[in-house]
């Protein structure tokens, strides 16, 4: 299992199934967009076939595909990004 590394302070959430951080985005690679509350976004990714990472912003959970590195996160104030463990 990869450990989170980069400038972000990665936390473990969704019952230990995802890493997440505040004020970040994983740009592109969108699989689908789902209206959701922030606490549900990581679980939606875990449950979605093909989802490897996600970004939540202003009531929308952007489920993403094709993998990502922690270092690919970019600054986006108010958003939350994460990836499956």
Buried (B, 14 or more C-beta within 10 A) or exposed (E): EEEBEEEBEBEBBBEEBBBBBBBBBBBEBEBEEBEBEBEBBBBBBBEBEEBBBBBBBEEEBBBBBEEBEBEBBEEBEEBBBBBBB
